[in-house]
């Protein structure tokens, strides 16, 4: 018995082999040092009913971790903080709660959605920077095209403004010269409509002489020829012309103009002013 005991002590507990179902497990004390568990390739470690560590061909997988304590969380976060580049985050949705500061440029592939995000400085889409911030002042910029929906939204917002103040010149784009015959009506397409008789002076008799427009639309009709002038007729003189003029008729020679506004309720173009050059 004494010789066997001496023999075992001589081993210094260097290696203890335990035979199990999953294979051999080596316990190496390193001569009374820190013991090391050695599992063969393809093994797994079970703690309670969980298997947190498995090996497949030398590839170790950490798995089935339900809770991370504060120390481990701090260790992982510290490791991520030291990464030179975080190249990708796999998956469809990434949710970040609280305040997150990103000090580098962010590039996305596909169609990202940022909900409730606070972005400092600017956003770049493609090669354009449509939004930028300077000390809390947001600038919408570099917009080349506005789609129909956005255009309607902007126009609707402008329509609800009580007063609009212009510091510069209001420019109305005139039409090209429009030749008119006696039965031709005028359709308002520009703020200034340039008209002339078709190869002769013309007394307009179309009913209505000017096509109906939206309520409150105003336009200037300007003549471009003294020879081929155009004459408008008042509705009280010739029924159904749709014109409420201050005279029985107004003649538009070269440079002459009349300013009219449409009233939807009365279905009439009212003369606001007339200029005979």
Phi, psi and omega in degrees: 000320182294322180292324179292320180296319179295321181297318181293320178294328179295333178293342182056030180052033186293317181218130175234119181261129178244122180272127180223177181296318184284351182126182184282143177238126181261134176243111184248116181273350180061035181071059180069015176274206180284124182294146178236125174275126180242114179256145178288160178303137180092007182270175174216155180249124177254133173236114187064234179260005183253153176239089185284336184229130173224155179235136175223107179062032180088001177261116184270131179244125172268124189211168173057032179269114184273328184221139174246126180284171186299322181295314180294319179300315180297323180294315180294315180299321179296321179294319179294321180300334183269000179291134177290320180218129170260100193282330182199155172236114185282143178125169184275323186229132175240119180252128178237120180255157182081199181259122180240127179254124177246116186266001181240170176294147179244122177249141181234152175241132182098213182239092181282155176234125177247112182251121179070025182272147173250119185241124179272153174074268186206162174246132177247124176244115187066239177251008182252152176241089185284337183228133175218156182233137175223107179055041177086000178262114183271131180243125170268123191212166174056034178269114184272327184222140174245127180285171186299319181297313180294322179299316179297319180298315180295315180299320179296320179295320179294321181300332183273356180289135179290313181222143175238126179252126178253132178265345182248202181269136174270116183256125175256126181280119181282156175281169169287169179296126182253114178284130183241141170257175185298331183260007182271132175267161179258131175251123183284112178241344181225163178295330175236122179255118179266125185230154176208153176290147182281093178068008179191169173292142187229133170261109185289129180232010180295144179236110358281157179290323175240129182298146178302151179224185177291151182301127178092357178293133177239147180209155175253129175251125187236133175280153181234004181211132175282330180284309181260060182285166180238135179242126176267149181239137180291148181294333178287338179271312177236112184301147173072013174288338179077016182245128175253092185260163178275357177220172180295335178197157177230128183263135182244093172269194183297119178086348175289148182211155175225136179255122185234147174231142184266133176250114185293318183299319181271347184055048181221147169267113182269134175287125177264319179200158179220136180233124179249107182279000000 
